Amino acid sequence: MSWYRFAHNSRIAPHGMLVFAFALLFSVTIGDSVVGRVLAYLTLDQFIRWAPSIDENQIVLIDITEQDYERIFERKRPLAPAKIIELIQAAHTAGAKVIAVDIDTADWPTDWEKEVRLPRDATIVWARGFYQSKENGKLKVKLDRLLAGTETSQRECYGVPFLIQEAGIIRSFYRTPKFETTNEPSFIDQIIHRQDHSSCLTPEDKDGGVDPRIINFTSKIFSESASTLLAESRERGWGARPAYAGKILIVGGSFHAGADLWGTPVGARTGLEINGQALSSALRNNTRTELSKPYSFFIDFMVGLLLFFVGSKNRIWFCVIFFLVVASGGVLCLYLFRQYYLFVSFVPIWAGAAIHGVLERYRETAPPSVSGDSARKV
């Protein structure tokens, strides 16, 4: 039986199926559209902005500000290894448990250790960047070389800070980003691992969990400028300090030349701040996993199908079911957002059902068309 005959026998207008198909397609693609961007800002991001803030007492951000970039690094890139190591030494002497360095070191000279050396017993995690390379006509994601080209190290650990940007906004990150055939440890997971282990997290230790994690952006994290930390470390009797001892210190930069400013649900934030929020979310186990598109598509499809077929049989029941779906669907959307970050994807289905109802009513109330032969007879 053809779809047209099925629709005719079931009292379903062909244009109704067309409306349903367009509504379902819009529901699938709404997240990447301008409409989806606006709806996300008004709904998803608003929930995050309404969430109560949390005082984070496990993390400290060491920010290389615009003034620090000028005074300490003389506005030169790459950032001088000696100064970065001095910051690491100061944090280590202050009693930092883990020192995470979100600084690009791929361009450091290979002989940098001739001038300065890392503290021997410091626990350090370096951010390892990545880039796209075209090989044989295909784009491939490649990892930056390890610190100053050192491919093996017994002391330094590495993690990839893989933040996910959608429609210009960063809302989530990968706990285990996948490159080619391996699952690389993320910057966040490596930091968490190094809190309680003397060895580094390796790709072999990560056999799954590649789903993105949603950042809550609710933590209030203490931040100190790099120049302040260096000035304090040069004071007589510098040692363990309550502000730093036993905590995770993330070294990064907000200076303009670093080009590390990104849109988030709570406004523009630096990569240093976003990584701090992601780490805080992971430490507190309050990250959420995004519902995959196949599941959300299935939910939308079933809701639309229910409205479509009930409406084709009985207009009264259509109104009842439509109201119930809108009411219960709204509550379900709130739950899905809090758990899986899925929201407003039902709206196109509801709109499609409403449009279908309007078209059906117009078709039933429209006066019958007069053919040319009948007009001539009159």
Secondary structure, DSSP 8 states (H G I E B T S, - for coil): --HHHHHHHTT--HHHHHHHHHHHHHHHHGGGSHHHHHHHHHTHHHHHHHS--EEEEEEEEEEE-HHHHHHTSTT-SS--HHHHHHHHHHHHHTT-SEEEE-S--TTS-TTGGGT----TT--EEEE--EEEEEETTEEEEEE--SGGG----SSEEEEB--EEEETTEEEEEESS-EETTEE--BHHHHHHHHHH-SS---GGG--S--SEEE----EEEEEEEHHHHHHHHTSTT----TTTTTSEEEEEE--GGG--EEEETTEEEEHHHHHHHHHHHHHTT--EE---HHHHHHHHHHHHHHHHHHHHH-HHHHHHHHHHHHHHHHHHHHHHHHHH---STTHHHHHHHHHHHHHHHHHHHS-----HHHHHH-
